[in-house]
Amino acid sequence: MIRIVIADDEELIRGALVALLSLEPDLEVVADVADGEQAVAAAIAHRPAIMLLDLEMPRLDGIDAAQRLLGLVDTQVIIVTRHARPGTLKRALAAGVRGFVPKSTPASELATIIRSVAVGERYIDARLATAALTEEENPLTPREVDVLRLARDGLATRHIAKQLGLAHGTVRNHISAAMAKLAADSRTAAAAAAWEQGWI
């Protein structure tokens, strides 16, 4: 029996996944939760073979949750997303994610993917893999990525500085550099452009 934890903040989607996967004789959904923090807690509590994580969730997204789980729990992570951007795939692979699939994947196909990942294989949606091979490289430094991610969450510069342990002026410099690299006229536009590419 393959034990699964599902995390998705959309209750309808989560409920459908639970219902459909529970019809499979060799799959058991042991927990379903609504955000990344709860996903990490559920993984520690239930020790599932597979974590099925939505990419975009409150508090902690699917990739950040996967990074948090690395070394904590012996589980394989599959990211399910409707926003399949090439740069996001690179982030996911760097976090140790073993599967990356769009939410349009049929339930029967998803069950097959879960089985293959559970025995150590990797599954990446072919269209997304092709797009990732042709995308432009991320021009942002890791610190610019951190700053833009928080800027996209709506944090003021002083709050970003406090959260990252940086000087206010340093954060302004990172934002200015990122804006120049992305040809954006505001930090909001820079964050949006980086998000669209999957870099943050």
Salt bridges, closest charged atoms under 4 A:
ASP8 OD2 - LYS103 NZ 2.94
GLU10 OE2 - ARG82 NH1 2.61
GLU10 OE2 - LYS103 NZ 3.17
GLU24 OE1 - ARG115 NH2 2.68
ASP26 OD2 - ARG115 NE 2.69
ASP32 OD2 - ARG14 NE 2.99
ASP35 OD2 - ARG59 NH1 3.07
GLU37 OE1 - ARG68 NH1 3.44
ASP54 OD1 - LYS103 NZ 3.36
GLU56 OE2 - ARG85 NH1 3.82
ASP61 OD2 - ARG91 NH2 3.43
ASP64 OD1 - ARG91 NH2 3.60
ASP125 OD1 - ARG127 NH2 3.10
GLU135 OE2 - LYS90 NZ 3.29
GLU137 OE2 - LYS90 NZ 3.36
GLU144 OE1 - LYS181 NZ 2.89
ASP146 OD2 - ARG143 NH1 3.37
